[in-house]
Amino acid sequence: MKRFACGWLVLCAWTACDNGTSLSPVVPSAGEPFQADLAREVGLKWSPYVGVQVDGGALRAYEDALSILQRAGQLRGARVEISKNSQTSGDPVIRAVGALGIELLGLIDNEYLFAQDIEQEIDQIFAAYPEIRYFQIGNEITTILPTTGPTITIGEYWTVFQRIYNHVQNRHPGRATLLTQSTLGAGLQGPSELETMASSGLARMDPNKVIVAVNAYDPDAVSQYRGLLSGPLRSFRVWVTESGVADSALHIPYVQERYPLLRNYLRAERVYWYVLWGGDSGSDTDFGLIKSPGNYPRYWKSPLFELLAGAL
Amino acid sequence: MTRTRRALLVLACVMPPLNVLAQQPLQEDSNGGRKSGTYLKTGLAHWQGDIFSRGSLTQWDVDLFGAEYNLTSLNVEIETYFSDTFLKLSGFSIGYRKDAVRHIDSGHMFSGKLFRDVDIKAIALKFGGGIEWGMPSLNFDQTEFEFAGNGTVRYRHTHPDRNADVPFVGTTTDGALYPFVELSVAQRPGFFLIEAGMRINIIGFQFDDYEVSVADKVTHVLSQKRVLVPYLFMNLGLRMF
């Protein structure tokens, strides 16, 4: 009987660990039927939106890569950052990406949050980018601003967001849909910030005019959002504005396994892949669907990119 | 075949014939009276269902382990049997269950239960009921999307009603509180307790339907109803005192 009891405990532990999965690389060259099935599955689970870093040096590769995805039916929109450097007449990279006919989500850089006359800044941005309808007000505002410069609390951020919201409704009705800053998807900080925003007035805003944004890289870590999204923010739409994995060998299984979970848990209408190419930290990031854009037309493409483009 | 399925199969094969182990009627003490005691139980539970399929939570699928959500849980309980029935009750238990073990942030449920058992020869039939409270598993959150050709997006999000707070954890009202009923068979040979049965949780679910037009007009219909969510369990207990 003692042996049975010990065996039972071992059995319980072993069996209970059946839940959850870890990503493992997919080899997309294991035969044509496998490839076709894989391409179909990934295409169905993929969300046709990517983040694009505004970098003129990468523009020709961007145009090429985005056109390839667009032709394959795997790209509808891109998230681009609007910074103060490029405001007056519109950034040429943003214009070029928009000219491809894809929908743009304009991420209004965190630096704008410190502007004295934010309403005037918004007027200028709207004038510079008439083709953009979705504007996101800041990104991870409490975590990515350098401590050497000005920082902002979530309460201060909310005051700015409300000013922008009121200004847009009063002066530009119907012109734009606003997205909240992207809160962090893991841990409690992001959900706590969203809870503060909800109780400070977000929950009383018009759900037709505001979308809740979350940067979520680990679907298993978003559980703290569920009470908010099924409670005070139940009427609001949710977009995941950054997601992905920093290992090109895991891009495909990430889309296969994690995208459906993000949609399930957060009811996210869209998931933006971070990022088409990321080079702002010096070397190419392994999140990127492409690398070495300066080598156009022979820039590197990730297995996920190739699969989506139908090249595999 | 899932691990759970294999495990239950193995268990059924190796389980000792308990009436052989018993030297006396299993639910009686040496004086022929009712056998009291407090047991530490641990066990395994398995859930399955398809929350989108009409009535699927109230009607078991023919393929018991093949439906849409699939969840295995570990549970620990402390269960006390009274020496005599008290207000028609045979005992009570308090327990903790971890659903989906690898998901650390969710699937932590605490419960309190009262039960009555009735001796039927070598086994006892147990009926019980109680309350469960905690952070429900992510496995119960489901969203189904439909992307229409004209740009309209429709989706249904189904999720447990977060009707309770779990203090010191997460944001407010991200916990769930709901009643359950339970039916099981148990044997208590010597210092051991062996039990198998079914618990039916009566969980409030929210069914939220959204439609977003291409012009960003959002229409939603939010509804709620209580749903019976059953799971099977097997427990092994050791008498502490």
Interface residues (C-beta under 8 A of the other chain):
Chain A: M1 F4 A5 G7 W8 L9 L11 C12 A13 W14 T15 A16 C17 D18 N19 G20 R133 T177 L188 P191 S192 L194 E195 P207 N208 K209 P219 D220 A221 S223 Q224 Y225 R226 G227 L228 S230 G231 R234 S235 R237 L261 R263 N264 Y265 R267 E269
Chain B: T2 R3 T4 A7 V10 L11 V14 M15 P16 L21 T42 G43 L44 L71 T72 S73 L74 K98 A100 V101 R102 H103 I104 D105 S106 M135 L138 N139 D141 Q142 T143 F145 V153 Y155 H157 H159 D161 R162 G170 T171 T172 T173 D174 G175 P189 G190 F192 Q206 D208 Y210 V212 D216 K217 V218 H220 L222 L236 L238
